[in-house]
C-alpha cells in the first residue's frame, strides 16, 4: 500500500484517518471499528463492503 495514498484517502463513514493492516491487507478505521478490504491492491471504500472489527482486533 502506497503511503502517499494513505495520506489523502479517508474513511467514507466519518472522514477520519485510515490505517493499513499489512497482515490482513485491510484499511482500518479505528473510530468506526471498520475494516475496508483491498482488492487487487485497490481500496474498496464502501461501507457495505466493510467488516466490523471485534473488540480483540480493536486492542491490537
PyMOL commands that place a pseudoatom at each C-alpha (Angstrom):
pseudoatom trace, name=CA, resn=UNK, resi=1, chain=A, elem=C, hetatm=0, pos=[0.000, 0.000, 0.000]
pseudoatom trace, name=CA, resn=UNK, resi=2, chain=A, elem=C, hetatm=0, pos=[1.430, 3.346, -1.048]
pseudoatom trace, name=CA, resn=UNK, resi=3, chain=A, elem=C, hetatm=0, pos=[1.902, 5.603, 1.983]
pseudoatom trace, name=CA, resn=UNK, resi=4, chain=A, elem=C, hetatm=0, pos=[1.144, 8.689, -0.135]
pseudoatom trace, name=CA, resn=UNK, resi=5, chain=A, elem=C, hetatm=0, pos=[-2.307, 7.236, -0.843]
pseudoatom trace, name=CA, resn=UNK, resi=6, chain=A, elem=C, hetatm=0, pos=[-2.919, 6.723, 2.880]
pseudoatom trace, name=CA, resn=UNK, resi=7, chain=A, elem=C, hetatm=0, pos=[-2.277, 10.433, 3.428]
pseudoatom trace, name=CA, resn=UNK, resi=8, chain=A, elem=C, hetatm=0, pos=[-5.080, 11.509, 1.083]
pseudoatom trace, name=CA, resn=UNK, resi=9, chain=A, elem=C, hetatm=0, pos=[-7.827, 8.904, 1.488]
pseudoatom trace, name=CA, resn=UNK, resi=10, chain=A, elem=C, hetatm=0, pos=[-10.248, 8.929, 4.400]
pseudoatom trace, name=CA, resn=UNK, resi=11, chain=A, elem=C, hetatm=0, pos=[-12.909, 6.755, 5.918]
pseudoatom trace, name=CA, resn=UNK, resi=12, chain=A, elem=C, hetatm=0, pos=[-16.111, 7.132, 3.887]
pseudoatom trace, name=CA, resn=UNK, resi=13, chain=A, elem=C, hetatm=0, pos=[-18.192, 6.977, 7.080]
pseudoatom trace, name=CA, resn=UNK, resi=14, chain=A, elem=C, hetatm=0, pos=[-16.512, 9.528, 9.360]
pseudoatom trace, name=CA, resn=UNK, resi=15, chain=A, elem=C, hetatm=0, pos=[-13.868, 11.103, 7.069]
pseudoatom trace, name=CA, resn=UNK, resi=16, chain=A, elem=C, hetatm=0, pos=[-11.241, 10.033, 9.610]
pseudoatom trace, name=CA, resn=UNK, resi=17, chain=A, elem=C, hetatm=0, pos=[-7.755, 8.651, 9.105]
pseudoatom trace, name=CA, resn=UNK, resi=18, chain=A, elem=C, hetatm=0, pos=[-7.321, 5.081, 7.883]
pseudoatom trace, name=CA, resn=UNK, resi=19, chain=A, elem=C, hetatm=0, pos=[-4.516, 2.746, 8.958]
pseudoatom trace, name=CA, resn=UNK, resi=20, chain=A, elem=C, hetatm=0, pos=[-3.175, -0.044, 6.753]
pseudoatom trace, name=CA, resn=UNK, resi=21, chain=A, elem=C, hetatm=0, pos=[-3.053, -3.511, 8.306]
pseudoatom trace, name=CA, resn=UNK, resi=22, chain=A, elem=C, hetatm=0, pos=[-0.443, -5.332, 6.252]
pseudoatom trace, name=CA, resn=UNK, resi=23, chain=A, elem=C, hetatm=0, pos=[-1.251, -8.739, 7.731]
pseudoatom trace, name=CA, resn=UNK, resi=24, chain=A, elem=C, hetatm=0, pos=[-4.944, -8.648, 6.806]
pseudoatom trace, name=CA, resn=UNK, resi=25, chain=A, elem=C, hetatm=0, pos=[-4.496, -6.354, 3.775]
pseudoatom trace, name=CA, resn=UNK, resi=26, chain=A, elem=C, hetatm=0, pos=[-7.232, -4.034, 5.013]
pseudoatom trace, name=CA, resn=UNK, resi=27, chain=A, elem=C, hetatm=0, pos=[-7.636, -0.346, 5.726]
pseudoatom trace, name=CA, resn=UNK, resi=28, chain=A, elem=C, hetatm=0, pos=[-8.755, 0.165, 9.312]
pseudoatom trace, name=CA, resn=UNK, resi=29, chain=A, elem=C, hetatm=0, pos=[-10.914, 2.953, 10.700]
pseudoatom trace, name=CA, resn=UNK, resi=30, chain=A, elem=C, hetatm=0, pos=[-10.468, 2.770, 14.470]
pseudoatom trace, name=CA, resn=UNK, resi=31, chain=A, elem=C, hetatm=0, pos=[-13.209, 5.275, 15.456]
pseudoatom trace, name=CA, resn=UNK, resi=32, chain=A, elem=C, hetatm=0, pos=[-15.848, 3.358, 13.465]
pseudoatom trace, name=CA, resn=UNK, resi=33, chain=A, elem=C, hetatm=0, pos=[-14.312, -0.100, 14.125]
pseudoatom trace, name=CA, resn=UNK, resi=34, chain=A, elem=C, hetatm=0, pos=[-14.447, -0.950, 10.424]
pseudoatom trace, name=CA, resn=UNK, resi=35, chain=A, elem=C, hetatm=0, pos=[-12.038, -2.752, 8.112]
pseudoatom trace, name=CA, resn=UNK, resi=36, chain=A, elem=C, hetatm=0, pos=[-12.161, -1.950, 4.397]
pseudoatom trace, name=CA, resn=UNK, resi=37, chain=A, elem=C, hetatm=0, pos=[-10.763, -4.596, 2.023]
pseudoatom trace, name=CA, resn=UNK, resi=38, chain=A, elem=C, hetatm=0, pos=[-8.204, -4.198, -0.737]
pseudoatom trace, name=CA, resn=UNK, resi=39, chain=A, elem=C, hetatm=0, pos=[-8.960, -5.991, -3.991]
pseudoatom trace, name=CA, resn=UNK, resi=40, chain=A, elem=C, hetatm=0, pos=[-6.099, -6.305, -6.452]
pseudoatom trace, name=CA, resn=UNK, resi=41, chain=A, elem=C, hetatm=0, pos=[-4.336, -3.567, -4.483]
pseudoatom trace, name=CA, resn=UNK, resi=42, chain=A, elem=C, hetatm=0, pos=[-7.269, -1.149, -4.791]
pseudoatom trace, name=CA, resn=UNK, resi=43, chain=A, elem=C, hetatm=0, pos=[-9.078, 0.033, -1.639]
pseudoatom trace, name=CA, resn=UNK, resi=44, chain=A, elem=C, hetatm=0, pos=[-12.807, -0.731, -1.622]
pseudoatom trace, name=CA, resn=UNK, resi=45, chain=A, elem=C, hetatm=0, pos=[-14.110, 2.185, 0.427]
pseudoatom trace, name=CA, resn=UNK, resi=46, chain=A, elem=C, hetatm=0, pos=[-17.765, 1.240, 0.562]
pseudoatom trace, name=CA, resn=UNK, resi=47, chain=A, elem=C, hetatm=0, pos=[-19.477, 0.934, 3.917]
pseudoatom trace, name=CA, resn=UNK, resi=48, chain=A, elem=C, hetatm=0, pos=[-21.421, -2.041, 2.588]
pseudoatom trace, name=CA, resn=UNK, resi=49, chain=A, elem=C, hetatm=0, pos=[-18.140, -3.867, 1.834]
pseudoatom trace, name=CA, resn=UNK, resi=50, chain=A, elem=C, hetatm=0, pos=[-16.516, -3.127, 5.205]
pseudoatom trace, name=CA, resn=UNK, resi=51, chain=A, elem=C, hetatm=0, pos=[-16.482, -5.619, 8.027]
pseudoatom trace, name=CA, resn=UNK, resi=52, chain=A, elem=C, hetatm=0, pos=[-16.927, -4.744, 11.671]
pseudoatom trace, name=CA, resn=UNK, resi=53, chain=A, elem=C, hetatm=0, pos=[-13.898, -5.199, 13.889]
pseudoatom trace, name=CA, resn=UNK, resi=54, chain=A, elem=C, hetatm=0, pos=[-14.314, -7.145, 17.093]
pseudoatom trace, name=CA, resn=UNK, resi=55, chain=A, elem=C, hetatm=0, pos=[-13.024, -5.947, 20.467]
pseudoatom trace, name=CA, resn=UNK, resi=56, chain=A, elem=C, hetatm=0, pos=[-9.883, -8.103, 20.255]
pseudoatom trace, name=CA, resn=UNK, resi=57, chain=A, elem=C, hetatm=0, pos=[-8.918, -6.578, 16.890]
pseudoatom trace, name=CA, resn=UNK, resi=58, chain=A, elem=C, hetatm=0, pos=[-9.503, -3.059, 18.213]
pseudoatom trace, name=CA, resn=UNK, resi=59, chain=A, elem=C, hetatm=0, pos=[-6.983, -3.617, 21.025]
pseudoatom trace, name=CA, resn=UNK, resi=60, chain=A, elem=C, hetatm=0, pos=[-4.191, -4.858, 18.777]
for i in range(1, 60): cmd.bond("trace and resi %d" % i, "trace and resi %d" % (i + 1))
show_as sticks, trace
zoom trace
